[in-house]
Amino acid sequence: MTYHRPHNIQDACSLAARPGARIVAGGTDLMVRVEKGIEEPRLWVDISHLPLHDIRHEAEHQVLEVGALCTMALCATHTQVLQHAPLLAQAAVVVGAPGIRNRATIGGNLANASPAADVSCALMALNAELVIVSEKGRRTLPIQEFFLSPGRSALAHGELLAAVRIPLHRPEHTVRTLSHWFKAGNRRAQVISMVAVAARTHLDADDRVLASAIAVASVAPRPLRLSHVEAMLLDAQLTPDVIARAAAAAAAEITPISDVRASAEYRRHLTSIFTQWHLEDVEQGSAPRAGRMAPPEPPAPVAMDATGEGPWELRINGRAVSVRAPGSRRLLDVLREDLHL
Ligand SMILES: Cc1cc2nc3c(=O)[nH]c(=O)nc-3n(C[C@H](O)[C@H](O)[C@H](O)COP(=O)(O)OP(=O)(O)OC[C@H]3O[C@@H](n4cnc5c(N)ncnc54)[C@H](O)[C@@H]3O)c2cc1C
């Protein structure tokens, strides 16, 4: 095994083009696969030291550019992201847990091409454009063309995702824009979604829909846009009847599978409910209402002693839980294997 840590993009591209090369950024997806023996890269290209960590608002182009190496933690708190692309921050803040968010990158979330990837779903609703570089040069790709199937993206061997460009222009006559992020899992942190919905709607002065973008994760082999629902909503006023029809159409537009996380029927139900909640909250002009999707509360600190056996007093899904396990055991293994969550 060979390991390289290039400091410029040109070197990274020529290393990534070599046979057997594997790019690693935060390693939060790749290392799981390596640990499970699914992959054994021969040539590691660690891109973490490339200059792709910036978030830049280009006022003249009305674009927010996010470097591929920006972490979830950065995107969740960055002023420019919160101001111009709050959906991205809302999705980033629920990825994994703090340790994961400090390492997991935007580029890795996209390149991993998981149908359940939270940030990829938010970027679908934001109509992001991806900047891809290689030895051959630079190309851009609309995000809608990026995901091919689970684990497969439009990136060719040797190509590196350099940045995500989020267009900020709003349709003419926009008076209000509201966006909401909903994620359902069987707990509130460290969880792969059963369904996640990222939605953004622009309204005019008469409260008519000028454009609506609704993206869904975990209901198909790749993140999807509900284009039929979006078309239905064009020029409509969000009356209870319109909202009910759009919510029903959302369930009809997807063909999810049943798996260990949720049944197909429950996924359709969640997609419908989240679409309804988004449109109701847009109509009311509000952030998600109480009891719907509140941002996660900061977890209470737990004193851990790696040599101890517990019991560890945790709060999970609002309930106090006492767990006995070696302090060196990973929280995720305790949640999944000991508590069956
Ligand atoms: C415990 C745990 C919890 C998690 N929870 C969530 C969650 O709630 N929501 C969620 O969406 N994800 C979650 N994840 C998945 C993961 O954290 C993200 O997908 C992460 O964003 C991947 O980024 P990374 O930098 O770690 O990628 P890496 O693991 O370094 O790479 C992932 C893949 O992308 C490729 N790659 C990485 N960067 C680039 C690039 N710039 N150009 C080209 N290819 C590249 C690599 O070759 C590899 O194939 C979780 C993971 C773990 C381990």
The ligand as an SDF file (V2000), in Angstrom:
LIG
                    3D

 53 58  0  0  0  0  0  0  0  0999 V2000
  -20.9440    7.0130   12.1270 C   0  0  0  0  0  0  0  0  0  0  0  0
  -21.2960    7.6700   10.8210 C   0  0  0  0  0  0  0  0  0  0  0  0
  -22.4580    8.4300   10.7390 C   0  0  0  0  0  0  0  0  0  0  0  0
  -22.8040    9.0380    9.5280 C   0  0  0  0  0  0  0  0  0  0  0  0
  -23.9520    9.7580    9.4700 N   0  0  0  0  0  0  0  0  0  0  0  0
  -24.3170   10.3270    8.3040 C   0  0  0  0  0  0  0  0  0  0  0  0
  -25.5280   11.0600    8.2160 C   0  0  0  0  0  0  0  0  0  0  0  0
  -26.2720   11.2250    9.1860 O   0  0  0  0  0  0  0  0  0  0  0  0
  -25.8540   11.6010    7.0140 N   0  0  0  0  0  0  0  0  0  0  0  0
  -25.0530   11.4640    5.9070 C   0  0  0  0  0  0  0  0  0  0  0  0
  -25.3980   11.9820    4.8400 O   0  0  0  0  0  0  0  0  0  0  0  0
  -23.8950   10.7710    5.9650 N   0  0  0  0  0  0  0  0  0  0  0  0
  -23.5210   10.2000    7.1300 C   0  0  0  0  0  0  0  0  0  0  0  0
  -22.3550    9.4850    7.1950 N   0  0  0  0  0  0  0  0  0  0  0  0
  -21.5540    9.3300    5.9540 C   0  0  0  0  0  0  0  0  0  0  0  0
  -20.3570   10.2590    5.7920 C   0  0  0  0  0  0  0  0  0  0  0  0
  -19.9500   10.8910    6.9760 O   0  0  0  0  0  0  0  0  0  0  0  0
  -20.5190   11.2550    4.6660 C   0  0  0  0  0  0  0  0  0  0  0  0
  -20.9400   10.6910    3.4570 O   0  0  0  0  0  0  0  0  0  0  0  0
  -19.2350   12.0900    4.4340 C   0  0  0  0  0  0  0  0  0  0  0  0
  -19.6830   13.3260    4.0020 O   0  0  0  0  0  0  0  0  0  0  0  0
  -18.1880   11.5450    3.4660 C   0  0  0  0  0  0  0  0  0  0  0  0
  -17.1290   12.4980    3.3720 O   0  0  0  0  0  0  0  0  0  0  0  0
  -15.6140   12.0910    3.6580 P   0  0  0  0  0  0  0  0  0  0  0  0
  -14.7940   13.3000    3.4350 O   0  0  0  0  0  0  0  0  0  0  0  0
  -15.4710   11.4330    4.9660 O   0  0  0  0  0  0  0  0  0  0  0  0
  -15.4220   11.0410    2.4800 O   0  0  0  0  0  0  0  0  0  0  0  0
  -14.3650    9.8470    2.3650 P   0  0  0  0  0  0  0  0  0  0  0  0
  -14.7430    8.7300    3.2530 O   0  0  0  0  0  0  0  0  0  0  0  0
  -12.9820   10.3650    2.4440 O   0  0  0  0  0  0  0  0  0  0  0  0
  -14.6510    9.4290    0.8440 O   0  0  0  0  0  0  0  0  0  0  0  0
  -15.8880    8.8880    0.4640 C   0  0  0  0  0  0  0  0  0  0  0  0
  -15.8450    8.5460   -1.0280 C   0  0  0  0  0  0  0  0  0  0  0  0
  -15.7720    9.7150   -1.8100 O   0  0  0  0  0  0  0  0  0  0  0  0
  -14.5510    9.7820   -2.5600 C   0  0  0  0  0  0  0  0  0  0  0  0
  -14.1300   11.1850   -2.4380 N   0  0  0  0  0  0  0  0  0  0  0  0
  -14.0290   11.9160   -1.2950 C   0  0  0  0  0  0  0  0  0  0  0  0
  -13.7690   13.1990   -1.5880 N   0  0  0  0  0  0  0  0  0  0  0  0
  -13.6860   13.2720   -2.9370 C   0  0  0  0  0  0  0  0  0  0  0  0
  -13.4460   14.3430   -3.8460 C   0  0  0  0  0  0  0  0  0  0  0  0
  -13.2740   15.6060   -3.4350 N   0  0  0  0  0  0  0  0  0  0  0  0
  -13.4240   14.0610   -5.1670 N   0  0  0  0  0  0  0  0  0  0  0  0
  -13.6280   12.7980   -5.6180 C   0  0  0  0  0  0  0  0  0  0  0  0
  -13.8750   11.7530   -4.8050 N   0  0  0  0  0  0  0  0  0  0  0  0
  -13.9040   11.9920   -3.4830 C   0  0  0  0  0  0  0  0  0  0  0  0
  -13.6300    8.7570   -1.9360 C   0  0  0  0  0  0  0  0  0  0  0  0
  -12.7480    8.2020   -2.8880 O   0  0  0  0  0  0  0  0  0  0  0  0
  -14.6300    7.7290   -1.4240 C   0  0  0  0  0  0  0  0  0  0  0  0
  -15.0280    6.8980   -2.4820 O   0  0  0  0  0  0  0  0  0  0  0  0
  -21.9710    8.8800    8.3860 C   0  0  0  0  0  0  0  0  0  0  0  0
  -20.7930    8.1230    8.4820 C   0  0  0  0  0  0  0  0  0  0  0  0
  -20.4600    7.5220    9.6800 C   0  0  0  0  0  0  0  0  0  0  0  0
  -19.2010    6.7090    9.7580 C   0  0  0  0  0  0  0  0  0  0  0  0
  1  2  1  0
  2  3  1  0
  2 52  2  0
  3  4  2  0
  4  5  1  0
  4 50  1  0
  5  6  2  0
  6  7  1  0
  6 13  1  0
  7  8  2  0
  7  9  1  0
  9 10  1  0
 10 11  2  0
 10 12  1  0
 12 13  2  0
 13 14  1  0
 14 15  1  0
 14 50  1  0
 15 16  1  0
 16 17  1  0
 16 18  1  0
 18 19  1  0
 18 20  1  0
 20 21  1  0
 20 22  1  0
 22 23  1  0
 23 24  1  0
 24 25  2  0
 24 26  1  0
 24 27  1  0
 27 28  1  0
 28 29  2  0
 28 30  1  0
 28 31  1  0
 31 32  1  0
 32 33  1  0
 33 34  1  0
 33 48  1  0
 34 35  1  0
 35 36  1  0
 35 46  1  0
 36 37  1  0
 36 45  1  0
 37 38  2  0
 38 39  1  0
 39 40  1  0
 39 45  2  0
 40 41  1  0
 40 42  2  0
 42 43  1  0
 43 44  2  0
 44 45  1  0
 46 47  1  0
 46 48  1  0
 48 49  1  0
 50 51  2  0
 51 52  1  0
 52 53  1  0
M  END
$$$$
